């Protein structure tokens, strides 16, 4: 019931999620186009809603994102769809560039190290108390 900025999955589930998202985007875009071109009044409504329709289409177009990062690799890996065209590859490369510039791998490693340290400290404290 709401938004999701990050979904962490295994490779199989993640690929299913991406394929579902891509397919639903194509389906809804096609249905919307059919509804808004069926008759004169629908075409008038489409003309009024044109900017909103373009924004919706951009939100559900997988090529706008390029792919998804595969976490756990030493270097950035962006998984693109097999059906990706130029725009999707451009955006996948853009994502990889941002990944490197923001040191996402380093940030994840640093956060994991903090968690490991906290866990070790908690275990040592628990052991000292017993």
N, CA, C and O atoms as a printed pandas DataFrame, in Angstrom:
     atom_number atom_name residue_name chain_id  residue_number  x_coord  y_coord  z_coord
0              1         N          UNK        A               1    0.846   -1.194    0.000
1              2        CA          UNK        A               1    0.000    0.000    0.000
2              3         C          UNK        A               1    0.881    1.243    0.000
3              4         O          UNK        A               1    0.906    1.980    0.986
4              5         N          UNK        A               2    1.587    1.482   -1.068
5              6        CA          UNK        A               2    2.410    2.683   -1.135
6              7         C          UNK        A               2    3.593    2.483   -2.047
7              8         O          UNK        A               2    3.668    1.521   -2.811
8              9         N          UNK        A               3    4.500    3.404   -1.948
9             10        CA          UNK        A               3    5.654    3.397   -2.830
10            11         C          UNK        A               3    6.772    2.519   -2.340
11            12         O          UNK        A               3    6.790    2.082   -1.189
12            13         N          UNK        A               4    7.688    2.271   -3.215
13            14        CA          UNK        A               4    8.866    1.470   -2.898
14            15         C          UNK        A               4   10.041    2.075   -3.653
15            16         O          UNK        A               4   10.007    2.194   -4.878
16            17         N          UNK        A               5   11.069    2.451   -2.926
17            18        CA          UNK        A               5   12.257    2.997   -3.573
18            19         C          UNK        A               5   13.256    1.904   -3.934
19            20         O          UNK        A               5   13.969    2.008   -4.932
20            21         N          UNK        A               6   13.302    0.851   -3.111
21            22        CA          UNK        A               6   14.263   -0.227   -3.319
22            23         C          UNK        A               6   13.575   -1.552   -3.026
23            24         O          UNK        A               6   12.889   -1.699   -2.015
24            25         N          UNK        A               7   13.764   -2.500   -3.909
25            26        CA          UNK        A               7   13.288   -3.862   -3.682
26            27         C          UNK        A               7   14.510   -4.776   -3.742
27            28         O          UNK        A               7   15.213   -4.802   -4.752
28            29         N          UNK        A               8   14.766   -5.514   -2.684
29            30        CA          UNK        A               8   15.904   -6.428   -2.640
30            31         C          UNK        A               8   15.369   -7.837   -2.829
31            32         O          UNK        A               8   14.530   -8.300   -2.057
32            33         N          UNK        A               9   15.859   -8.517   -3.859
33            34        CA          UNK        A               9   15.380   -9.860   -4.177
34            35         C          UNK        A               9   16.546  -10.717   -4.624
35            36         O          UNK        A               9   17.653  -10.227   -4.846
36            37         N          UNK        A              10   16.275  -12.007   -4.750
37            38        CA          UNK        A              10   17.236  -12.866   -5.429
38            39         C          UNK        A              10   17.104  -12.582   -6.924
39            40         O          UNK        A              10   16.169  -11.904   -7.351
40            41         N          UNK        A              11   18.032  -13.096   -7.708
41            42        CA          UNK        A              11   18.039  -12.801   -9.142
42            43         C          UNK        A              11   16.782  -13.237   -9.868
43            44         O          UNK        A              11   16.267  -12.507  -10.715
44            45         N          UNK        A              12   16.285  -14.419   -9.545
45            46        CA          UNK        A              12   15.098  -14.940  -10.227
46            47         C          UNK        A              12   13.884  -14.070   -9.932
47            48         O          UNK        A              12   13.185  -13.640  -10.849
48            49         N          UNK        A              13   13.633  -13.809   -8.645
49            50        CA          UNK        A              13   12.470  -12.994   -8.258
50            51         C          UNK        A              13   12.593  -11.574   -8.794
51            52         O          UNK        A              13   11.610  -10.985   -9.244
52            53         N          UNK        A              14   13.807  -11.030   -8.743
53            54        CA          UNK        A              14   14.023   -9.678   -9.260
54            55         C          UNK        A              14   13.725   -9.598  -10.746
55            56         O          UNK        A              14   13.119   -8.633  -11.210
56            57         N          UNK        A              15   14.148  -10.608  -11.493
57            58        CA          UNK        A              15   13.887  -10.637  -12.928
58            59         C          UNK        A              15   12.389  -10.748  -13.192
59            60         O          UNK        A              15   11.866  -10.100  -14.098
60            61         N          UNK        A              16   11.697  -11.575  -12.396
61            62        CA          UNK        A              16   10.241  -11.674  -12.539
62            63         C          UNK        A              16    9.579  -10.322  -12.279
63            64         O          UNK        A              16    8.679   -9.908  -13.009
64            65         N          UNK        A              17   10.036   -9.644  -11.233
65            66        CA          UNK        A              17    9.483   -8.334  -10.892
66            67         C          UNK        A              17    9.699   -7.341  -12.029
67            68         O          UNK        A              17    8.787   -6.600  -12.395
68            69         N          UNK        A              18   10.899   -7.327  -12.582
69            70        CA          UNK        A              18   11.187   -6.416  -13.691
70            71         C          UNK        A              18   10.336   -6.737  -14.919
71            72         O          UNK        A              18    9.801   -5.836  -15.565
72            73         N          UNK        A              19   10.216   -8.017  -15.233
73            74        CA          UNK        A              19    9.413   -8.421  -16.397
74            75         C          UNK        A              19    7.943   -8.068  -16.194
75            76         O          UNK        A              19    7.267   -7.633  -17.126
76            77         N          UNK        A              20    7.452   -8.261  -14.960
77            78        CA          UNK        A              20    6.067   -7.906  -14.647
78            79         C          UNK        A              20    5.856   -6.404  -14.814
79            80         O          UNK        A              20    4.875   -5.979  -15.425
80            81         N          UNK        A              21    6.761   -5.610  -14.281
81            82        CA          UNK        A              21    6.672   -4.160  -14.383
82            83         C          UNK        A              21    6.677   -3.710  -15.843
83            84         O          UNK        A              21    5.876   -2.871  -16.255
84            85         N          UNK        A              22    7.590   -4.282  -16.603
85            86        CA          UNK        A              22    7.675   -3.950  -18.027
86            87         C          UNK        A              22    6.389   -4.325  -18.757
87            88         O          UNK        A              22    5.845   -3.529  -19.523
88            89         N          UNK        A              23    5.914   -5.533  -18.514
89            90        CA          UNK        A              23    4.702   -6.003  -19.197
90            91         C          UNK        A              23    3.472   -5.200  -18.824
91            92         O          UNK        A              23    2.655   -4.872  -19.685
92            93         N          UNK        A              24    3.336   -4.880  -17.537
93            94        CA          UNK        A              24    2.178   -4.091  -17.099
94            95         C          UNK        A              24    2.237   -2.689  -17.692
95            96         O          UNK        A              24    1.209   -2.128  -18.073
96            97         N          UNK        A              25    3.432   -2.127  -17.771
97            98        CA          UNK        A              25    3.574   -0.804  -18.381
98            99         C          UNK        A              25    3.125   -0.799  -19.834
99           100         O          UNK        A              25    2.411    0.103  -20.271
100          101         N          UNK        A              26    3.547   -1.808  -20.572
101          102        CA          UNK        A              26    3.142   -1.917  -21.981
102          103         C          UNK        A              26    1.633   -2.139  -22.090
103          104         O          UNK        A              26    0.968   -1.545  -22.939
104          105         N          UNK        A              27    1.104   -3.000  -21.222
105          106        CA          UNK        A              27   -0.322   -3.299  -21.245
106          107         C          UNK        A              27   -1.147   -2.039  -20.959
107          108         O          UNK        A              27   -2.051   -1.702  -21.723
108          109         N          UNK        A              28   -0.835   -1.349  -19.865
109          110        CA          UNK        A              28   -1.600   -0.155  -19.507
110          111         C          UNK        A              28   -1.467    0.945  -20.546
111          112         O          UNK        A              28   -2.441    1.635  -20.847
112          113         N          UNK        A              29   -0.274    1.116  -21.096
113          114        CA          UNK        A              29   -0.092    2.119  -22.141
114          115         C          UNK        A              29   -0.946    1.790  -23.362
115          116         O          UNK        A              29   -1.574    2.676  -23.944
116          117         N          UNK        A              30   -0.969    0.522  -23.746
117          118        CA          UNK        A              30   -1.780    0.103  -24.889
118          119         C          UNK        A              30   -3.269    0.289  -24.630
119          120         O          UNK        A              30   -3.998    0.776  -25.495
120          121         N          UNK        A              31   -3.724   -0.101  -23.426
121          122        CA          UNK        A              31   -5.138    0.061  -23.074
122          123         C          UNK        A              31   -5.533    1.531  -23.030
123          124         O          UNK        A              31   -6.608    1.910  -23.494
124          125         N          UNK        A              32   -4.661    2.344  -22.475
125          126        CA          UNK        A              32   -4.943    3.780  -22.398
126          127         C          UNK        A              32   -5.038    4.384  -23.798
127          128         O          UNK        A              32   -5.919    5.200  -24.072
128          129         N          UNK        A              33   -4.129    3.979  -24.675
129          130        CA          UNK        A              33   -4.161    4.477  -26.052
130          131         C          UNK        A              33   -5.455    4.071  -26.745
131          132         O          UNK        A              33   -6.069    4.879  -27.441
132          133         N          UNK        A              34   -5.870    2.819  -26.556
133          134        CA          UNK        A              34   -7.114    2.335  -27.152
134          135         C          UNK        A              34   -8.310    3.141  -26.647
135          136         O          UNK        A              34   -9.159    3.564  -27.432
136          137         N          UNK        A              35   -8.370    3.351  -25.325
137          138        CA          UNK        A              35   -9.493    4.098  -24.739
138          139         C          UNK        A              35   -9.545    5.536  -25.232
139          140         O          UNK        A              35  -10.622    6.076  -25.483
140          141         N          UNK        A              36   -8.372    6.154  -25.371
141          142        CA          UNK        A              36   -8.338    7.581  -25.694
142          143         C          UNK        A              36   -8.327    7.878  -27.187
143          144         O          UNK        A              36   -8.234    9.039  -27.585
144          145         N          UNK        A              37   -8.419    6.851  -28.011
145          146        CA          UNK        A              37   -8.529    7.076  -29.462
146          147         C          UNK        A              37   -9.821    6.509  -30.019
147          148         O          UNK        A              37  -10.021    6.483  -31.233
148          149         N          UNK        A              38  -10.698    6.055  -29.135
149          150        CA          UNK        A              38  -11.949    5.419  -29.538
150          151         C          UNK        A              38  -13.087    6.440  -29.546
151          152         O          UNK        A              38  -13.848    6.547  -28.585
152          153         N          UNK        A              39  -13.186    7.167  -30.618
153          154        CA          UNK        A              39  -14.280    8.128  -30.751
154          155         C          UNK        A              39  -13.836    9.562  -30.536
155          156         O          UNK        A              39  -12.767    9.835  -29.989
156          157         N          UNK        A              40  -14.694   10.469  -30.984
157          158        CA          UNK        A              40  -14.379   11.895  -30.962
158          159         C          UNK        A              40  -14.224   12.427  -29.543
159          160         O          UNK        A              40  -13.264   13.145  -29.263
160          161         N          UNK        A              41  -15.142   12.093  -28.643
161          162        CA          UNK        A              41  -15.065   12.616  -27.270
162          163         C          UNK        A              41  -13.825   12.090  -26.552
163          164         O          UNK        A              41  -13.227   12.808  -25.751
164          165         N          UNK        A              42  -13.435   10.857  -26.825
165          166        CA          UNK        A              42  -12.228   10.305  -26.217
166          167         C          UNK        A              42  -10.989   11.045  -26.712
167          168         O          UNK        A              42  -10.056   11.287  -25.947
168          169         N          UNK        A              43  -10.985   11.405  -28.002
169          170        CA          UNK        A              43   -9.848   12.143  -28.557
170          171         C          UNK        A              43   -9.765   13.547  -27.967
171          172         O          UNK        A              43   -8.667   14.059  -27.745
172          173         N          UNK        A              44  -10.904   14.172  -27.712
173          174        CA          UNK        A              44  -10.911   15.484  -27.052
174          175         C          UNK        A              44  -10.345   15.346  -25.639
175          176         O          UNK        A              44   -9.522   16.157  -25.214
176          177         N          UNK        A              45  -10.789   14.317  -24.912
177          178        CA          UNK        A              45  -10.278   14.062  -23.554
178          179         C          UNK        A              45   -8.769   13.814  -23.598
179          180         O          UNK        A              45   -8.034   14.298  -22.738
180          181         N          UNK        A              46   -8.311   13.066  -24.592
181          182        CA          UNK        A              46   -6.886   12.786  -24.727
182          183         C          UNK        A              46   -6.099   14.072  -24.958
183          184         O          UNK        A              46   -5.018   14.253  -24.399
184          185         N          UNK        A              47   -6.643   14.960  -25.778
185          186        CA          UNK        A              47   -5.965   16.232  -26.045
186          187         C          UNK        A              47   -5.857   17.059  -24.760
187          188         O          UNK        A              47   -4.838   17.703  -24.515
188          189         N          UNK        A              48   -6.901   17.036  -23.954
189          190        CA          UNK        A              48   -6.890   17.785  -22.688
190          191         C          UNK        A              48   -5.878   17.180  -21.709
191          192         O          UNK        A              48   -5.215   17.899  -20.962
192          193         N          UNK        A              49   -5.772   15.861  -21.725
193          194        CA          UNK        A              49   -4.907   15.149  -20.778
194          195         C          UNK        A              49   -3.516   14.835  -21.321
195          196         O          UNK        A              49   -2.769   14.089  -20.688
196          197         N          UNK        A              50   -3.158   15.378  -22.458
197          198        CA          UNK        A              50   -1.935   14.983  -23.152
198          199         C          UNK        A              50   -0.691   15.026  -22.253
199          200         O          UNK        A              50    0.085   14.070  -22.241
200          201         N          UNK        A              51   -0.491   16.106  -21.510
201          202        CA          UNK        A              51    0.696   16.196  -20.651
202          203         C          UNK        A              51    0.682   15.125  -19.560
203          204         O          UNK        A              51    1.719   14.541  -19.245
204          205         N          UNK        A              52   -0.483   14.872  -18.991
205          206        CA          UNK        A              52   -0.610   13.843  -17.947
206          207         C          UNK        A              52   -0.345   12.451  -18.538
207          208         O          UNK        A              52    0.286   11.609  -17.898
208          209         N          UNK        A              53   -0.826   12.221  -19.748
209          210        CA          UNK        A              53   -0.621   10.924  -20.408
210          211         C          UNK        A              53    0.867   10.709  -20.682
211          212         O          UNK        A              53    1.389    9.615  -20.467
212          213         N          UNK        A              54    1.544   11.750  -21.154
213          214        CA          UNK        A              54    2.984   11.637  -21.420
214          215         C          UNK        A              54    3.751   11.347  -20.136
215          216         O          UNK        A              54    4.675   10.533  -20.138
216          217         N          UNK        A              55    3.379   12.003  -19.043
217          218        CA          UNK        A              55    4.042   11.768  -17.756
218          219         C          UNK        A              55    3.801   10.339  -17.279
219          220         O          UNK        A              55    4.711    9.693  -16.761
220          221         N          UNK        A              56    2.573    9.846  -17.454
221          222        CA          UNK        A              56    2.254    8.464  -17.067
222          223         C          UNK        A              56    3.084    7.481  -17.889
223          224         O          UNK        A              56    3.670    6.542  -17.349
224          225         N          UNK        A              57    3.124    7.705  -19.181
225          226        CA          UNK        A              57    3.865    6.804  -20.064
226          227         C          UNK        A              57    5.342    6.763  -19.678
227          228         O          UNK        A              57    5.968    5.703  -19.698
228          229         N          UNK        A              58    5.892    7.929  -19.326
229          230        CA          UNK        A              58    7.291    7.984  -18.922
230          231         C          UNK        A              58    7.520    7.207  -17.625
231          232         O          UNK        A              58    8.556    6.561  -17.470
232          233         N          UNK        A              59    6.574    7.263  -16.703
233          234        CA          UNK        A              59    6.714    6.561  -15.413
234          235         C          UNK        A              59    6.699    5.048  -15.572
235          236         O          UNK        A              59    7.352    4.350  -14.797
236          237         N          UNK        A              60    5.980    4.525  -16.545
237          238        CA          UNK        A              60    5.876    3.069  -16.697
238          239         C          UNK        A              60    6.775    2.512  -17.797
239          240         O          UNK        A              60    6.748    1.310  -18.061
240          241         N          UNK        A              61    7.567    3.360  -18.437
241          242        CA          UNK        A              61    8.456    2.923  -19.506
242          243         C          UNK        A              61    9.775    2.437  -18.914
243          244         O          UNK        A              61   10.554    3.235  -18.394
244          245         N          UNK        A              62   10.030    1.128  -18.989
245          246        CA          UNK        A              62   11.241    0.568  -18.393
246          247         C          UNK        A              62   12.510    1.176  -18.970
247          248         O          UNK        A              62   13.542    1.217  -18.301
248          249         N          UNK        A              63   12.436    1.649  -20.213
249          250        CA          UNK        A              63   13.649    2.205  -20.830
250          251         C          UNK        A              63   14.079    3.512  -20.161
251          252         O          UNK        A              63   15.223    3.938  -20.320
252          253         N          UNK        A              64   13.181    4.146  -19.421
253          254        CA          UNK        A              64   13.536    5.357  -18.670
254          255         C          UNK        A              64   14.511    5.037  -17.540
255          256         O          UNK        A              64   15.265    5.907  -17.104
256          257         N          UNK        A              65   14.497    3.781  -17.063
257          258        CA          UNK        A              65   15.350    3.384  -15.948
258          259         C          UNK        A              65   16.584    2.640  -16.422
259          260         O          UNK        A              65   17.641    2.728  -15.798
260          261         N          UNK        A              66   16.462    1.921  -17.500
261          262        CA          UNK        A              66   17.594    1.210  -18.072
262          263         C          UNK        A              66   17.783   -0.183  -17.533
263          264         O          UNK        A              66   18.203   -1.072  -18.274
264          265         N          UNK        A              67   17.493   -0.401  -16.295
265          266        CA          UNK        A              67   17.678   -1.714  -15.688
266          267         C          UNK        A              67   17.734   -1.574  -14.185
267          268         O          UNK        A              67   17.311   -0.562  -13.627
268          269         N          UNK        A              68   18.255   -2.589  -13.536
269          270        CA          UNK        A              68   18.326   -2.599  -12.075
270          271         C          UNK        A              68   19.732   -2.998  -11.649
271          272         O          UNK        A              68   20.360   -3.845  -12.284
272          273         N          UNK        A              69   20.226   -2.388  -10.572
273          274        CA          UNK        A              69   21.565   -2.761  -10.106
274          275         C          UNK        A              69   21.566   -4.152   -9.479
275          276         O          UNK        A              69   20.644   -4.524   -8.753
276          277         N          UNK        A              70   22.601   -4.898   -9.768
277          278        CA          UNK        A              70   22.805   -6.210   -9.156
278          279         C          UNK        A              70   23.778   -5.987   -8.006
279          280         O          UNK        A              70   24.973   -5.784   -8.223
280          281         N          UNK        A              71   23.270   -6.025   -6.803
281          282        CA          UNK        A              71   24.100   -5.749   -5.640
282          283         C          UNK        A              71   24.882   -6.995   -5.233
283          284         O          UNK        A              71   24.448   -8.122   -5.469
284          285         N          UNK        A              72   26.024   -6.773   -4.628
285          286        CA          UNK        A              72   26.851   -7.877   -4.168
286          287         C          UNK        A              72   28.068   -8.095   -5.046
287          288         O          UNK        A              72   28.988   -8.813   -4.652
288          289         N          UNK        A              73   28.096   -7.503   -6.204
289          290        CA          UNK        A              73   29.261   -7.605   -7.082
290          291         C          UNK        A              73   30.272   -6.526   -6.673
291          292         O          UNK        A              73   29.889   -5.482   -6.146
292          293         N          UNK        A              74   31.553   -6.781   -6.914
293          294        CA          UNK        A              74   32.592   -5.834   -6.542
294          295         C          UNK        A              74   32.500   -4.542   -7.368
295          296         O          UNK        A              74   32.861   -3.467   -6.887
296          297         N          UNK        A              75   32.035   -4.649   -8.564
297          298        CA          UNK        A              75   31.909   -3.488   -9.463
298          299         C          UNK        A              75   30.444   -3.311   -9.834
299          300         O          UNK        A              75   29.655   -4.245   -9.695
300          301         N          UNK        A              76   30.071   -2.123  -10.303
301          302        CA          UNK        A              76   28.658   -1.905  -10.670
302          303         C          UNK        A              76   28.214   -2.812  -11.809
303          304         O          UNK        A              76   28.902   -2.955  -12.819
304          305         N          UNK        A              77   27.049   -3.421  -11.619
305          306        CA          UNK        A              77   26.427   -4.241  -12.658
306          307         C          UNK        A              77   24.978   -3.786  -12.754
307          308         O          UNK        A              77   24.239   -3.855  -11.772
308          309         N          UNK        A              78   24.574   -3.328  -13.913
309          310        CA          UNK        A              78   23.198   -2.930  -14.148
310          311         C          UNK        A              78   22.593   -3.952  -15.099
311          312         O          UNK        A              78   23.073   -4.129  -16.219
312          313         N          UNK        A              79   21.543   -4.622  -14.652
313          314        CA          UNK        A              79   20.871   -5.650  -15.456
314          315         C          UNK        A              79   19.821   -4.978  -16.323
315          316         O          UNK        A              79   18.836   -4.435  -15.823
316          317         N          UNK        A              80   20.045   -5.022  -17.626
317          318        CA          UNK        A              80   19.093   -4.461  -18.580
318          319         C          UNK        A              80   18.253   -5.586  -19.169
319          320         O          UNK        A              80   18.652   -6.750  -19.128
320          321         N          UNK        A              81   17.108   -5.245  -19.710
321          322        CA          UNK        A              81   16.233   -6.230  -20.336
322          323         C          UNK        A              81   16.800   -6.658  -21.677
323          324         O          UNK        A              81   17.478   -5.888  -22.358
324          325         N          UNK        A              82   16.514   -7.890  -22.043
325          326        CA          UNK        A              82   16.958   -8.405  -23.335
326          327         C          UNK        A              82   16.352   -7.652  -24.497
327          328         O          UNK        A              82   16.933   -7.605  -25.582
328          329         N          UNK        A              83   15.176   -7.056  -24.279
329          330        CA          UNK        A              83   14.512   -6.307  -25.356
330          331         C          UNK        A              83   14.903   -4.836  -25.366
331          332         O          UNK        A              83   14.293   -4.040  -26.081
332          333         N          UNK        A              84   15.912   -4.464  -24.584
333          334        CA          UNK        A              84   16.311   -3.059  -24.473
334          335         C          UNK        A              84   16.788   -2.494  -25.802
335          336         O          UNK        A              84   17.485   -3.154  -26.573
336          337         N          UNK        A              85   16.396   -1.275  -26.038
337          338        CA          UNK        A              85   16.842   -0.534  -27.221
338          339         C          UNK        A              85   17.836    0.540  -26.762
339          340         O          UNK        A              85   18.267    0.530  -25.609
340          341         N          UNK        A              86   18.197    1.457  -27.649
341          342        CA          UNK        A              86   19.215    2.471  -27.384
342          343         C          UNK        A              86   18.922    3.287  -26.120
343          344         O          UNK        A              86   19.814    3.507  -25.301
344          345         N          UNK        A              87   17.681    3.731  -25.965
345          346        CA          UNK        A              87   17.314    4.576  -24.826
346          347         C          UNK        A              87   17.536    3.840  -23.506
347          348         O          UNK        A              87   18.052    4.421  -22.551
348          349         N          UNK        A              88   17.153    2.578  -23.449
349          350        CA          UNK        A              88   17.323    1.795  -22.223
350          351         C          UNK        A              88   18.808    1.590  -21.915
351          352         O          UNK        A              88   19.212    1.678  -20.756
352          353         N          UNK        A              89   19.617    1.319  -22.932
353          354        CA          UNK        A              89   21.048    1.146  -22.696
354          355         C          UNK        A              89   21.697    2.457  -22.269
355          356         O          UNK        A              89   22.568    2.470  -21.400
356          357         N          UNK        A              90   21.275    3.547  -22.876
357          358        CA          UNK        A              90   21.778    4.858  -22.456
358          359         C          UNK        A              90   21.494    5.073  -20.972
359          360         O          UNK        A              90   22.373    5.494  -20.220
360          361         N          UNK        A              91   20.260    4.782  -20.557
361          362        CA          UNK        A              91   19.889    4.981  -19.159
362          363         C          UNK        A              91   20.560    3.981  -18.228
363          364         O          UNK        A              91   20.818    4.301  -17.068
364          365         N          UNK        A              92   20.849    2.777  -18.714
365          366        CA          UNK        A              92   21.596    1.812  -17.901
366          367         C          UNK        A              92   23.023    2.314  -17.673
367          368         O          UNK        A              92   23.563    2.192  -16.574
368          369         N          UNK        A              93   23.619    2.874  -18.708
369          370        CA          UNK        A              93   24.968    3.441  -18.578
370          371         C          UNK        A              93   24.935    4.654  -17.646
371          372         O          UNK        A              93   25.840    4.836  -16.832
372          373         N          UNK        A              94   23.903    5.477  -17.763
373          374        CA          UNK        A              94   23.733    6.628  -16.863
374          375         C          UNK        A              94   23.627    6.153  -15.415
375          376         O          UNK        A              94   24.224    6.743  -14.515
376          377         N          UNK        A              95   22.863    5.082  -15.201
377          378        CA          UNK        A              95   22.732    4.510  -13.859
378          379         C          UNK        A              95   24.069    4.034  -13.325
379          380         O          UNK        A              95   24.406    4.299  -12.171
380          381         N          UNK        A              96   24.833    3.334  -14.149
381          382        CA          UNK        A              96   26.144    2.832  -13.723
382          383         C          UNK        A              96   27.066    3.996  -13.361
383          384         O          UNK        A              96   27.816    3.921  -12.389
384          385         N          UNK        A              97   27.006    5.058  -14.140
385          386        CA          UNK        A              97   27.814    6.252  -13.868
386          387         C          UNK        A              97   27.435    6.854  -12.518
387          388         O          UNK        A              97   28.312    7.192  -11.723
388          389         N          UNK        A              98   26.147    6.989  -12.255
389          390        CA          UNK        A              98   25.685    7.521  -10.970
390          391         C          UNK        A              98   26.072    6.597   -9.827
391          392         O          UNK        A              98   26.425    7.060   -8.743
392          393         N          UNK        A              99   26.008    5.308  -10.062
393          394        CA          UNK        A              99   26.379    4.298   -9.070
394          395         C          UNK        A              99   27.831    4.521   -8.637
395          396         O          UNK        A              99   28.151    4.512   -7.449
396          397         N          UNK        A             100   28.705    4.721   -9.640
397          398        CA          UNK        A             100   30.132    4.942   -9.358
398          399         C          UNK        A             100   30.334    6.303   -8.693
399          400         O          UNK        A             100   31.034    6.400   -7.685
400          401         N          UNK        A             101   29.730    7.346   -9.244
401          402        CA          UNK        A             101   29.904    8.691   -8.698
402          403         C          UNK        A             101   29.439    8.793   -7.242
403          404         O          UNK        A             101   30.039    9.517   -6.448
404          405         N          UNK        A             102   28.384    8.076   -6.899
405          406        CA          UNK        A             102   27.848    8.109   -5.533
406          407         C          UNK        A             102   28.451    7.023   -4.643
407          408         O          UNK        A             102   28.049    6.869   -3.490
408          409         N          UNK        A             103   29.413    6.270   -5.177
409          410        CA          UNK        A             103   30.098    5.205   -4.443
410          411         C          UNK        A             103   29.105    4.308   -3.710
411          412         O          UNK        A             103   29.252    4.046   -2.516
412          413         N          UNK        A             104   28.108    3.848   -4.431
413          414        CA          UNK        A             104   27.062    3.013   -3.832
414          415         C          UNK        A             104   27.672    1.755   -3.215
415          416         O          UNK        A             104   27.312    1.379   -2.100
416          417         N          UNK        A             105   28.580    1.109   -3.920
417          418        CA          UNK        A             105   29.221   -0.089   -3.384
418          419         C          UNK        A             105   29.964    0.207   -2.090
419          420         O          UNK        A             105   29.883   -0.564   -1.134
420          421         N          UNK        A             106   30.686    1.320   -2.057
421          422        CA          UNK        A             106   31.411    1.718   -0.850
422          423         C          UNK        A             106   30.471    2.046    0.302
423          424         O          UNK        A             106   30.745    1.706    1.453
424          425         N          UNK        A             107   29.362    2.708   -0.013
425          426        CA          UNK        A             107   28.370    3.042    1.020
426          427         C          UNK        A             107   27.742    1.775    1.609
427          428         O          UNK        A             107   27.534    1.682    2.818
428          429         N          UNK        A             108   27.449    0.817    0.755
429          430        CA          UNK        A             108   26.877   -0.444    1.231
430          431         C          UNK        A             108   27.896   -1.179    2.093
431          432         O          UNK        A             108   27.557   -1.683    3.164
432          433         N          UNK        A             109   29.143   -1.241    1.630
433          434        CA          UNK        A             109   30.194   -1.910    2.408
434          435         C          UNK        A             109   30.385   -1.240    3.764
435          436         O          UNK        A             109   30.519   -1.924    4.779
436          437         N          UNK        A             110   30.397    0.098    3.791
437          438        CA          UNK        A             110   30.567    0.823    5.049
438          439         C          UNK        A             110   29.402    0.549    6.003
439          440         O          UNK        A             110   29.610    0.346    7.199
440          441         N          UNK        A             111   28.190    0.545    5.478
441          442        CA          UNK        A             111   27.009    0.278    6.315
442          443         C          UNK        A             111   27.047   -1.146    6.865
443          444         O          UNK        A             111   26.696   -1.375    8.022
444          445         N          UNK        A             112   27.468   -2.098    6.041
445          446        CA          UNK        A             112   27.576   -3.487    6.508
446          447         C          UNK        A             112   28.654   -3.626    7.586
447          448         O          UNK        A             112   28.494   -4.391    8.536
448          449         N          UNK        A             113   29.735   -2.895    7.434
449          450        CA          UNK        A             113   30.799   -2.938    8.442
450          451         C          UNK        A             113   30.311   -2.369    9.772
451          452         O          UNK        A             113   30.646   -2.900   10.831
452          453         N          UNK        A             114   29.538   -1.315    9.729
453          454        CA          UNK        A             114   28.951   -0.752   10.954
454          455         C          UNK        A             114   28.044   -1.782   11.617
455          456         O          UNK        A             114   28.093   -1.967   12.833
456          457         N          UNK        A             115   27.217   -2.450   10.820
457          458        CA          UNK        A             115   26.339   -3.490   11.368
458          459         C          UNK        A             115   27.141   -4.637   11.987
459          460         O          UNK        A             115   26.798   -5.133   13.061
460          461         N          UNK        A             116   28.216   -5.057   11.301
461          462        CA          UNK        A             116   29.061   -6.127   11.838
462          463         C          UNK        A             116   29.677   -5.713   13.174
463          464         O          UNK        A             116   29.712   -6.504   14.117
464          465         N          UNK        A             117   30.163   -4.475   13.251
465          466        CA          UNK        A             117   30.770   -3.965   14.477
466          467         C          UNK        A             117   29.746   -3.906   15.602
467          468         O          UNK        A             117   30.031   -4.316   16.727
468          469         N          UNK        A             118   28.561   -3.401   15.303
469          470        CA          UNK        A             118   27.504   -3.329   16.315
470          471         C          UNK        A             118   27.108   -4.720   16.803
471          472         O          UNK        A             118   26.886   -4.922   17.997
472          473         N          UNK        A             119   27.022   -5.665   15.892
473          474        CA          UNK        A             119   26.663   -7.036   16.265
474          475         C          UNK        A             119   27.751   -7.645   17.145
475          476         O          UNK        A             119   27.446   -8.305   18.138
476          477         N          UNK        A             120   29.020   -7.428   16.787
477          478        CA          UNK        A             120   30.120   -7.955   17.581
478          479         C          UNK        A             120   30.143   -7.335   18.973
479          480         O          UNK        A             120   30.387   -8.025   19.963
480          481         N          UNK        A             121   29.885   -6.023   19.044
481          482        CA          UNK        A             121   29.836   -5.346   20.354
482          483         C          UNK        A             121   28.690   -5.875   21.205
483          484         O          UNK        A             121   28.858   -6.091   22.405
484          485         N          UNK        A             122   27.534   -6.084   20.599
485          486        CA          UNK        A             122   26.377   -6.596   21.337
486          487         C          UNK        A             122   26.653   -8.010   21.831
487          488         O          UNK        A             122   26.282   -8.359   22.952
488          489         N          UNK        A             123   27.306   -8.833   20.999
489          490        CA          UNK        A             123   27.636  -10.201   21.412
490          491         C          UNK        A             123   28.639  -10.177   22.559
491          492         O          UNK        A             123   28.513  -10.950   23.508
492          493         N          UNK        A             124   29.638   -9.291   22.479
493          494        CA          UNK        A             124   30.632   -9.199   23.548
494          495         C          UNK        A             124   29.995   -8.728   24.858
495          496         O          UNK        A             124   30.335   -9.229   25.929
496          497         N          UNK        A             125   29.079   -7.771   24.772
497          498        CA          UNK        A             125   28.382   -7.277   25.964
498          499         C          UNK        A             125   27.497   -8.372   26.570
499          500         O          UNK        A             125   27.447   -8.530   27.789
500          501         N          UNK        A             126   26.814   -9.111   25.729
501          502        CA          UNK        A             126   25.969  -10.196   26.212
502          503         C          UNK        A             126   26.802  -11.280   26.876
503          504         O          UNK        A             126   26.401  -11.846   27.892
504          505         N          UNK        A             127   27.954  -11.564   26.302
505          506        CA          UNK        A             127   28.853  -12.570   26.865
506          507         C          UNK        A             127   29.416  -12.104   28.200
507          508         O          UNK        A             127   29.542  -12.896   29.134
508          509         N          UNK        A             128   29.755  -10.816   28.293
509          510        CA          UNK        A             128   30.311  -10.260   29.533
510          511         C          UNK        A             128   29.266  -10.257   30.652
511          512         O          UNK        A             128   29.613  -10.397   31.824
512          513         N          UNK        A             129   28.007  -10.100   30.300
513          514        CA          UNK        A             129   26.937  -10.063   31.308
514          515         C          UNK        A             129   26.563  -11.455   31.803
515          516         O          UNK        A             129   25.969  -11.588   32.873
516          517         N          UNK        A             130   26.895  -12.475   31.057
517          518        CA          UNK        A             130   26.485  -13.825   31.470
518          519         C          UNK        A             130   27.536  -14.543   32.265
519          520         O          UNK        A             130   27.328  -15.684   32.676
